[in-house]
Amino acid sequence: MRAKCCLTWSLAAALTMLGGGCRKSLFVPVNGVVNLDGAPLAGAMVSFMPEKGESAPVGHGWTRPDGSFELTSLNEVGALPGEYRVVITKRVPIKGVEADPLKAAQEALKKGKPPTDLSQITKSVVPEDYGHPTRTPLRCSVPATAKLVLDVRSTVASAK
């Protein structure tokens, strides 16, 4: 009986070790470039949000100095196949805040505006519609059928 038990455990351990390296991810690599008015947009957050009815985690990535990005979802590289709305955000301090954002937040509080409201101390580099999940005009299919280039314009027609 003891030999049979040890053989069973040994076989189970061997199968577990062999199967552990054979796991295939369902995630598809997603990378591309974001341009603002034809120039690379560095330091922007790119988010792929599943379209209504799609069941997939949100994918995120930051753009590099050349505008390139790579998505990750749930600590996996890429995104699950499906249809996505693409949200792009980048905020920078408003003039005068660069030197002391804490002071700017305190001034906003004195004026009765909560310092947690980023619009009081930062401004968006891209039009706000690109940063809103339901108003963004950008859509993407994963896997992409061509090189992914997201061209963002300083002015945008809302996708209401």
C-alpha positions as CSV (number, residue, x, y, z in Angstrom):
1,M,0.0,0.0,0.0
2,R,2.8,2.4,0.9
3,A,4.6,1.8,-2.4
4,K,1.4,2.5,-4.3
5,C,0.8,5.7,-2.4
6,C,4.4,6.9,-3.1
7,L,4.1,6.0,-6.7
8,T,0.8,8.0,-7.0
9,W,2.3,11.1,-5.3
10,S,5.5,10.9,-7.4
11,L,3.5,10.7,-10.6
12,A,1.2,13.6,-9.6
13,A,4.3,15.7,-8.7
14,A,6.0,14.9,-12.1
15,L,2.8,15.8,-14.0
16,T,2.5,19.0,-12.0
17,M,6.1,20.0,-12.8
18,L,5.7,19.2,-16.5
19,G,2.4,21.0,-16.8
20,G,3.5,24.1,-15.0
21,G,5.8,25.2,-17.9
22,C,3.1,24.6,-20.5
23,R,0.7,27.3,-19.4
24,K,-0.4,29.4,-22.4
25,S,-1.6,32.9,-21.8
26,L,-4.8,34.0,-23.3
27,F,-3.5,37.6,-23.4
28,V,-2.4,39.1,-26.8
29,P,0.6,41.5,-26.8
30,V,-0.7,45.1,-27.5
31,N,1.7,47.9,-28.3
32,G,1.6,51.0,-30.4
33,V,2.3,54.7,-30.6
34,V,0.4,57.7,-29.5
35,N,0.8,61.0,-31.4
36,L,-0.6,64.4,-30.4
37,D,-1.0,66.6,-33.5
38,G,1.5,64.4,-35.4
39,A,4.2,64.4,-32.7
40,P,5.0,61.6,-30.2
41,L,3.1,62.0,-26.9
42,A,5.4,61.0,-23.9
43,G,4.2,60.4,-20.4
44,A,0.5,59.7,-21.2
45,M,-1.6,56.9,-19.7
46,V,-3.2,54.6,-22.3
47,S,-6.1,52.5,-21.1
48,F,-8.0,49.9,-23.1
49,M,-11.5,49.6,-21.6
50,P,-13.8,46.8,-22.8
51,E,-16.8,47.8,-24.9
52,K,-20.2,47.1,-23.3
53,G,-20.9,43.4,-23.2
54,E,-17.2,42.5,-23.4
55,S,-15.9,40.7,-20.3
56,A,-12.2,41.5,-20.0
57,P,-9.9,43.4,-17.6
58,V,-8.8,46.9,-18.4
59,G,-5.3,47.2,-20.0
60,H,-3.0,50.0,-19.1
61,G,0.3,51.4,-20.3
62,W,2.5,54.5,-20.2
63,T,3.9,56.2,-23.3
64,R,7.7,56.5,-23.6
65,P,9.5,59.5,-25.0
66,D,8.9,58.3,-28.5
67,G,5.2,57.9,-27.9
68,S,5.4,54.1,-27.8
69,F,3.5,52.0,-25.2
70,E,2.9,48.4,-24.2
71,L,-0.3,47.3,-22.4
72,T,-0.5,45.1,-19.3
73,S,-3.6,43.6,-17.8
74,L,-3.8,41.9,-14.5
75,N,0.0,41.6,-14.4
76,E,0.0,40.0,-17.8
77,V,1.5,41.5,-20.9
78,G,-1.2,42.5,-23.4
79,A,-5.0,42.3,-23.4
80,L,-7.6,39.7,-24.0
81,P,-9.0,39.5,-27.5
82,G,-12.1,41.8,-28.0
83,E,-13.3,45.3,-28.7
84,Y,-12.0,48.2,-26.6
85,R,-12.5,51.9,-26.1
86,V,-9.2,53.6,-25.9
87,V,-8.7,56.3,-23.2
88,I,-5.7,58.6,-23.2
89,T,-4.9,61.0,-20.4
90,K,-2.0,63.2,-19.6
91,R,-2.1,66.0,-17.0
92,V,0.6,68.6,-16.2
93,P,0.8,71.2,-13.4
94,I,-0.9,74.6,-14.2
95,K,1.4,77.6,-14.5
96,G,2.7,78.6,-11.1
97,V,2.1,75.1,-9.6
98,E,5.3,73.6,-10.8
99,A,7.2,75.2,-8.0
100,D,4.9,74.2,-5.1
101,P,1.9,71.9,-5.8
102,L,1.1,71.7,-2.0
103,K,0.8,75.5,-1.8
104,A,-1.5,75.5,-4.9
105,A,-3.7,72.8,-3.2
106,Q,-3.8,74.9,0.0
107,E,-4.9,78.0,-2.0
108,A,-7.6,75.9,-3.7
109,L,-8.8,74.8,-0.3
110,K,-9.0,78.4,0.9
111,K,-11.2,79.2,-2.1
112,G,-13.6,76.4,-1.1
113,K,-12.4,74.0,-3.8
114,P,-11.2,70.6,-2.6
115,P,-7.4,70.1,-3.2
116,T,-8.2,66.6,-4.4
117,D,-9.8,68.1,-7.5
118,L,-6.9,67.7,-10.0
119,S,-8.4,70.4,-12.3
120,Q,-7.5,73.0,-9.7
121,I,-3.7,72.3,-9.9
122,T,-3.3,70.5,-13.2
123,K,-4.5,70.7,-16.8
124,S,-5.1,68.1,-19.4
125,V,-2.6,68.0,-22.4
126,V,-5.2,66.2,-24.6
127,P,-8.8,67.2,-25.0
128,E,-10.9,65.8,-22.1
129,D,-13.0,63.6,-24.4
130,Y,-10.0,61.4,-25.0
131,G,-9.8,60.8,-21.3
132,H,-13.5,59.9,-20.8
133,P,-14.5,56.3,-21.2
134,T,-17.8,57.0,-22.8
135,R,-16.8,60.0,-24.9
136,T,-13.5,58.9,-26.4
137,P,-13.7,58.6,-30.2
138,L,-10.8,56.0,-30.1
139,R,-11.7,52.3,-30.6
140,C,-9.5,49.3,-31.1
141,S,-9.8,45.5,-31.7
142,V,-7.4,43.1,-30.1
143,P,-5.6,41.5,-31.7
144,A,-4.9,44.5,-34.0
145,T,-4.9,43.8,-37.7
146,A,-2.2,46.5,-38.4
147,K,0.4,48.6,-36.5
148,L,-1.5,50.5,-33.8
149,V,-1.0,54.2,-34.2
150,L,-3.3,56.4,-32.1
151,D,-3.5,59.9,-33.5
152,V,-4.9,62.4,-31.0
153,R,-5.8,65.9,-32.1
154,S,-5.9,69.1,-30.0
155,T,-9.6,69.4,-31.0
156,V,-11.9,66.5,-31.1
157,A,-15.5,65.9,-32.1
158,S,-17.2,64.2,-29.3
159,A,-18.4,60.6,-29.9
160,K,-21.7,61.0,-28.0
